[in-house]
Amino acid sequence: MELRIRVVPRLLRACRPGLGAQRGGRYASAAPGLLADLPDFATGSEALASGRYAEAVLPLERASEVASAYFPESAAEERAVVHSALGRCLWYLARFKESAGHYEQGLGAARSASPQAAANLAVAAGRVHFELGSFAAAAKLAAEAVEATPGEPSPILLRDAVEAAQGNATDKPLTALESDNSEDKAVQRLNHLVASALPDGFVAPLWKSDSEPAATSAVLDAELGEGQPLAQLLASSDASPGLTRMALLASAGQLAVAAGKAKEPWARPLLVRALDDFKVLEPGGPTLRPVIFRALGGLGTLTGLTGNFITAEGLFRAALDHADEAAMAHNASARMKIWRGYLFGGYADLLENSRDAEKRASEIDALRKRAAELGGNEAGGFSPEQLRWAFIYLPPPGLLREDAFKK
């Protein structure tokens, strides 16, 4: 695949109507029971559905306070729904601890009323805990959801992602999913691949090295090589690009670069396609908005390894601009810090291996210090544990599905 280098336009917008809505309907147009009498819920739900999260948060907070204080115990659906809506809103504002708290309040209300609703909310709360790095809490919530709804893909994907982040999934076969959804299968395979390619003790190959650890090379080729399972899933030609595929392409491309497989013919197209999808989708949110600078940084390293330092530096500079913009909106995310720090470290590696390395020594040192400030080691590098967490993908937490309380 031939790469067409071009300037990536400033496509980022804080909110996009409907973007990031993963599985599940909304109650904005038909609020259940007592919520129908709360104007704040109607106002907040409408703003939430349109992606106007800053406008949605105050009316949804007021509605949740009323529901918690005055709704009877029998109004489990209403309390679960309002806390779900507020949890989703707070997620997009990168207020993760508050988001998890409201999803868990909704879960508490739903447990006695609907196993399906409780499982939906357990997955949502667990997803937020994963973003916080609270793996024990995420694992506990995933186990609850798996038990309540055996065979449902979302709880299994959350459980497997937590295990992969901790490096515990490498020797386990993939759990069969009762789903024909190619995105579910691609998420599962990508996250398992991240754990297999970046085990504890993994040492990234040197920047100019033509070799990589044999085991890592084999597992990557077996999934991302031409015609291999994950490559086929990511190549699925849908009518239009999707957010999940976009994020998976970026993670797979970054993983290839981190593991020393940047020169493989299948590596570059992953990152280019992620950028192409981003241009079409223009996503917002704390985990999807960073895709652009993550993909640009990976492409910068890959391009530098071919000797084209001028183009590579242009890609890194564009990535840094987008990273700064994303951080202003979503800097509360711990994974955001790793994504940005990894970018600074990659740029430093590029400059250190250029012909102007001596002249730019102070700039290289400054980049490594910035990477270290964001969680890297003294040289600005990141551990396998950090990289696994950074490269794993899970969809954003959703709202309750409309059929969750149906008998």
HELIX and SHEET records of a PDB file:
HELIX    1   1 GLY A   33  ASP A   37  5                                   5    
HELIX    2   2 PRO A   39  ALA A   49  1                                  11    
HELIX    3   3 TYR A   53  TYR A   70  1                                  18    
HELIX    4   4 ALA A   76  TYR A   92  1                                  17    
HELIX    5   5 PHE A   96  ALA A  110  1                                  15    
HELIX    6   6 PRO A  115  LEU A  132  1                                  18    
HELIX    7   7 PHE A  135  ALA A  148  1                                  14    
HELIX    8   8 PRO A  153  ALA A  165  1                                  13    
HELIX    9   9 SER A  182  ALA A  197  1                                  16    
HELIX   10  10 ALA A  214  LEU A  224  1                                  11    
HELIX   11  11 PRO A  229  LEU A  234  1                                   6    
HELIX   12  12 LEU A  243  ALA A  258  1                                  16    
HELIX   13  13 ALA A  267  LEU A  281  1                                  15    
HELIX   14  14 VAL A  291  LEU A  305  1                                  15    
HELIX   15  15 PHE A  309  HIS A  330  1                                  22    
HELIX   16  16 ALA A  334  GLU A  352  1                                  19    
HELIX   17  17 ALA A  361  GLU A  373  1                                  13    
HELIX   18  18 PRO A  384  PHE A  391  1                                   8    
END                                                                             
